[in-house]
Amino acid sequence: MTEETKPEAEKPEAAPQTEENKEAAAEEAVVVEAPKTKAPMEKKPEVVFIGNKPPMSYVMAVITAMSSGLNEITLKARGKAITTAVDVAEITTNRFMKDLKVTAIGIGTEEMPPREGDNRARMVSTMEIKLTKK
């Protein structure tokens, strides 16, 4: 009998905790969903952040964004990904979308926090390439 009473005693303790977790999760879900509904209404120029994936992944992202009705897209990259961003812009404009044109190129430098073991910040190069339809 003591074995039966212990699980019963544990069940009521676990139930309020899960209810509180459910309420907290519901509150978080509402906060997360609110910005999603506002984003499609605002039409900002699309930005594609270039990283470590192969260039064709980003080319497809540009083609998809442009086919959805956008007239302008910006490629953003930093550090070693700058070469990939240039490749993406060239592949897209020369092979797939002949009506795209590079209208602006911006370069800059960002200060990154120090890595583990380092004691000073480091500078990283950045580049933005703006593509628009002719």
C-alpha positions as CSV (number, residue, x, y, z in Angstrom):
1,M,0.0,0.0,0.0
2,T,2.8,2.4,0.6
3,E,4.0,1.8,-2.9
4,E,0.6,2.9,-4.2
5,T,0.4,6.0,-2.1
6,K,3.9,7.2,-3.2
7,P,3.0,7.4,-6.9
8,E,-0.3,9.1,-6.1
9,A,1.6,11.6,-4.0
10,E,4.0,12.3,-6.8
11,K,1.4,12.7,-9.5
12,P,-0.3,15.8,-7.9
13,E,3.1,17.4,-7.4
14,A,4.0,16.8,-11.1
15,A,0.7,18.1,-12.4
16,P,1.0,21.7,-11.2
17,Q,4.5,21.9,-12.6
18,T,3.5,20.8,-16.0
19,E,0.5,23.2,-16.0
20,E,2.8,26.1,-15.1
21,N,5.2,25.0,-17.9
22,K,2.3,24.8,-20.3
23,E,1.2,28.3,-19.3
24,A,4.7,29.6,-19.7
25,A,5.1,27.9,-23.1
26,A,1.7,29.4,-24.2
27,E,2.8,32.9,-23.2
28,E,6.1,32.4,-25.1
29,A,4.3,31.1,-28.1
30,V,2.1,34.2,-28.2
31,V,5.2,36.4,-28.1
32,V,6.9,34.5,-30.8
33,E,3.9,34.4,-33.1
34,A,3.2,38.1,-32.9
35,P,6.3,39.3,-34.9
36,K,5.6,36.6,-37.5
37,T,2.3,38.1,-38.5
38,K,3.8,41.6,-38.8
39,A,6.7,40.6,-41.0
40,P,4.8,39.6,-44.2
41,M,2.9,42.9,-44.1
42,E,6.1,45.0,-44.1
43,K,7.9,44.7,-47.5
44,K,11.6,45.3,-46.8
45,P,14.3,44.4,-49.2
46,E,15.3,40.8,-48.8
47,V,18.6,40.0,-47.2
48,V,20.5,36.8,-47.7
49,F,23.3,36.1,-45.2
50,I,26.2,34.2,-46.8
51,G,27.9,31.5,-44.7
52,N,29.6,28.2,-45.2
53,K,27.1,26.5,-47.5
54,P,27.9,25.9,-51.2
55,P,27.3,28.9,-53.4
56,M,24.4,27.2,-55.3
57,S,22.4,27.1,-52.1
58,Y,22.5,30.9,-51.9
59,V,21.8,31.2,-55.6
60,M,18.6,29.3,-55.2
61,A,17.7,31.5,-52.2
62,V,18.2,34.6,-54.4
63,I,16.2,33.1,-57.3
64,T,13.4,32.2,-54.9
65,A,13.3,35.6,-53.3
66,M,13.3,37.4,-56.7
67,S,10.5,35.1,-58.1
68,S,8.3,36.1,-55.2
69,G,8.0,39.6,-56.5
70,L,10.9,41.4,-55.0
71,N,12.9,43.9,-57.1
72,E,15.9,44.1,-54.8
73,I,18.0,41.8,-52.7
74,T,21.1,42.2,-50.6
75,L,23.8,39.7,-50.0
76,K,25.7,40.1,-46.8
77,A,28.9,38.3,-45.9
78,R,31.9,38.7,-43.5
79,G,35.3,37.2,-43.4
80,K,36.0,34.2,-45.5
81,A,32.4,34.1,-46.8
82,I,33.0,37.3,-48.9
83,T,34.4,35.2,-51.7
84,T,31.3,33.0,-51.7
85,A,29.1,36.2,-51.8
86,V,30.9,37.4,-54.9
87,D,30.5,34.0,-56.5
88,V,26.8,34.0,-55.7
89,A,26.3,37.4,-57.3
90,E,28.2,36.4,-60.4
91,I,26.5,33.1,-60.8
92,T,23.1,34.6,-60.4
93,T,23.6,37.5,-62.7
94,N,25.5,35.7,-65.5
95,R,23.9,32.3,-65.6
96,F,20.4,32.3,-64.1
97,M,18.8,35.8,-64.0
98,K,20.2,37.9,-66.8
99,D,17.9,40.8,-65.8
100,L,19.7,41.2,-62.4
101,K,22.3,43.9,-62.0
102,V,24.8,44.7,-59.2
103,T,23.8,48.2,-58.2
104,A,25.8,48.8,-55.1
105,I,28.7,47.2,-53.2
106,G,29.5,48.2,-49.6
107,I,32.5,47.2,-47.6
108,G,33.3,47.6,-44.0
109,T,34.8,46.2,-40.8
110,E,33.2,44.9,-37.7
111,E,34.8,44.4,-34.3
112,M,34.2,40.9,-33.0
113,P,34.6,39.9,-29.4
114,P,37.7,38.0,-28.4
115,R,37.9,34.3,-28.8
116,E,38.5,32.0,-25.8
117,G,42.1,32.5,-24.7
118,D,42.5,35.8,-26.5
119,N,42.5,39.1,-24.6
120,R,41.6,41.6,-27.3
121,A,38.9,42.0,-29.9
122,R,39.5,41.2,-33.6
123,M,38.4,43.0,-36.7
124,V,36.5,41.2,-39.4
125,S,35.8,42.5,-43.0
126,T,32.2,42.7,-44.2
127,M,30.7,43.1,-47.6
128,E,27.2,43.9,-48.9
129,I,26.2,43.3,-52.5
130,K,22.9,44.8,-53.7
131,L,21.2,43.1,-56.7
132,T,18.2,44.7,-58.5
133,K,16.1,43.9,-61.5
134,K,16.8,46.0,-64.6
